[in-house]
């Protein structure tokens, strides 16, 4: 990466699932594959793999190859009475110590020694979250001072450089050249 590298945090857990299910079991490691996503994960692929998006147009590029959530969100919802363990919201990588939602579009994250992902946008939380824990959707959606919707259920990325990612791996952040574009739903 470049001179603008900063240590952003740590990988808390990694998760994947080879079948469509809301949650993803935690793993000892996951392997990221360039241009595809998480090896063996149902959402890996060059084109979109989320069922609702495939129904609209299965040829659209997959900008949602890797889903990352900050553990601080899980702490926040726990404070409101929701027990949400890492992987439960379908994320592949749970981080700690990095402001994922504050990253700009195009930020690059080095995960461990080799893997690099590029942030494409925000996860748009859906009603399945309430199916997992009733009332949780309201916890991961909010409004800012201007009344705009704030999505807090993590970010999506594409894999630029493959590699193995494990719990405890450091995360380094490289910001793109400005002006920075805030994250939007993808």
PEURTA-V897907 format. One record per backbone hydrogen bond with DSSP energy under -0.5 kcal/mol. NH is the residue of the N-H (numbers start at 0). CO is the residue of the C=O. If there is no record, write none. Layout:
BEGIN
((NH,CO) (NH,CO))
END
This chain:
BEGIN
((4,1) (5,172) (7,170) (8,170) (9,95) (10,168) (11,9) (11,93) (12,93) (13,26) (14,91) (15,24) (20,18) (23,86) (24,15) (26,13) (29,164) (31,29) (31,162) (32,36) (34,158) (35,32) (36,32) (37,64) (38,30) (38,36) (40,37) (41,16) (43,40) (44,35) (47,59) (52,49) (53,49) (54,50) (55,51) (56,52) (59,56) (61,45) (62,60) (64,156) (65,156) (67,65) (67,154) (68,92) (70,94) (72,69) (73,69) (74,70) (75,71) (76,72) (77,73) (78,74) (79,76) (80,77) (81,76) (82,80) (83,81) (87,84) (89,86) (91,66) (92,66) (93,12) (94,68) (94,92) (95,9) (99,97) (101,98) (102,99) (104,180) (105,118) (106,103) (107,173) (108,116) (109,107) (109,171) (110,108) (110,114) (111,109) (111,169) (113,110) (114,110) (115,160) (116,108) (117,157) (118,106) (119,155) (120,155) (121,183) (122,153) (124,122) (128,125) (129,126) (130,126) (131,127) (132,128) (135,132) (138,134) (138,135) (139,135) (139,136) (140,136) (141,149) (143,147) (146,143) (149,141) (150,148) (151,139) (151,149) (154,67) (155,120) (156,65) (157,117) (159,115) (159,157) (160,115) (162,31) (164,29) (166,27) (167,10) (168,165) (170,8) (171,109) (172,5) (173,107) (181,179) (182,102) (185,121))
END
